[in-house]
Amino acid sequence: MTSSPPAPPIWLLIACTSISQLAMTLVLPANTVIMREFGASYGVAQLMLTTFLISVGLGQLAVGFLSDKYGRRPVLVWGLAAFCAGCFVSALAPTVDVLLVGRVLQGLGAAASVAVPRAIVRDSYERARAAKVMSYLLLAVGFVPMIAPGIGGILLEIGPWRSLFFLLAVSSLALMIFVYRTLAETGNSKRHNRPLFTKSAGALLIEPAYIGYITSIAFGTAMYHVFNAGAPFVMSEVLHRDPSDFGFYYAIAASMFLAGSLLSARFTERVGADRMILLALVPIAIGIGLFWLLADARHPLTLFIPAGLLMFSNGLTIPNATTGALSVRTDLAGTAAGLSGFVQFLVGAVSTMVVGFALTASSTPLLVALTLCAGLTAAGAALGIRSRRQL
């Protein structure tokens, strides 16, 4: 890339991406403690997660566009500042309502830490290299939720639940300072004539390649959410297993996701991003086939080994499809990242809600949902790759 700024520190982009995952999962063990302190129902306490996720999803629509118009660095700095302020609001909250206001502010700030690093990666690298770096960001998305609840539980044993939010506040403040001092602006400096958000989004949504790539991303991610929504029910009500068994077997799927991300980081530059996406369709097909072939078996491995193949495929698909989507219109990379993140949230939320209502005393609704998501993932990948070749 000509006259480009210094490449951003990859560890800093990983840290920014991780803060949203940390905020989502570190406080999960505190739900019941907060419920008792404020005299609220568990459903109200669970709103800590729901309000955060909704705010992240909606916030990405705005921050992606704003980063195209005003720059990646200032939007990321202000996003981290909003996140930090929200953490302090929650930490000092006298009521559960104030606590939830803090979570909304955290989610809106975290939206910047999700969308902007993706745009920075696309600004800074050619597509194959960008896919490799994106795979490292995805590793954070997969790894942090594996360890954060355990850390949160340990901290709750030695301190009050408010200490979790103080920890998030201090971490985000330090991260904001690092971003302000070390991150160079990577976006296009000619932003004063940027079109309105509706025009920017419209310009992306008429591109078949962009539609294809975000469809693949959204429904690939939906496979993960659908499985998380349905597998605990199947384990409990169909396979009659204890909750502790779910955690043990779930490690299989989680480790396969990490393996796919590592493989993508290692080989994408050599193999090519679109070819990596096509190769990822193989484990999807095998996983769905095994789901149906072993549907009548009564062992958790018949559920989690096929799921592991789907998660492995996600580790290959999502970073490469993300860079593909952001490469369709590089001048709108921020808007593309924000819009893609919002679509991921919307599809994931709707699909998990549908599965939750459809589950019965069998695994069939879960398998149908996974099969539909897999088919749309493959269709989106095919559309994106074919349309990009015609550009």
Secondary structure, 3 states (H helix, E strand, C coil): CCCCCCCCCHHHHHHHHHHHHHHHHCCHHHHHHHHHHHCCCHHHHHHHHHHHHHHHHHHHHHHHHHHHHHCHHHHHHHHHHHHHHHHHHHHCCCCHHHHHHHHHHHHHHHHHHHHHHHHHHHHHCCHHHHHHHHHHHHHHHHHHHHHHHHHHHHHHHHCCCHHHHHHHHHHHHHHHHHHHHHCCCCCCCCCCCCCCHHHHHHHHHCCHHHHHHHHHHHHHHHHHHHHHHHHHHHHHHHCCCCHHHHHHHHHHHHHHHHHHHHHHHHHHHHHCHHHHHHHHHHHHHHHHHHHHHCCCCCCCHHHHHHHHHHHHHHHHHHHHHHHHHHHHCHHHHHHHHHHHHHHHHHHHHHHHHHHHHHCCCCCHHHHHHHHHHHHHHHHHHHHHHHHHHHC
